[in-house]
């Protein structure tokens, strides 16, 4: 079973320098991702970056992932 820690590790490995917090129950996950790499990108582009990092895991292992993606200078939405 996929854990929130697995997803955190995969995202941090794919988006170097990012800070990631993931919660979830093994099927549904919620992630807050702070990365300077999101600078100048739209919300859709940011999510595509994360989906790209997770790759096949999004289709095979992760049932649902809700994301809040921000740069270090933006405030984290609640």
Phi, psi and omega in degrees: 000137178288137178248161174303326180295324177299311183297317177303313182297315181296317181292314180298326179290326183274333178242083185303140180082003181277157174245126188231136174233123182233134172236160178166175186246012181103341177235318181247130184230153176232126183235139168247121185237120178249120182211135175294338180292346178278350182306127177079004181256148176284168178301319180297315180297321179297314180296321178298323177299316180292316178301322179297318179297319183281336175052230185298336179300329179293327181275323189263322191246329185257114183289314181210136179224115175264134184233143165241117185245124182221161172271166179302333181274350179267154176275147180285122178290151181258000000 
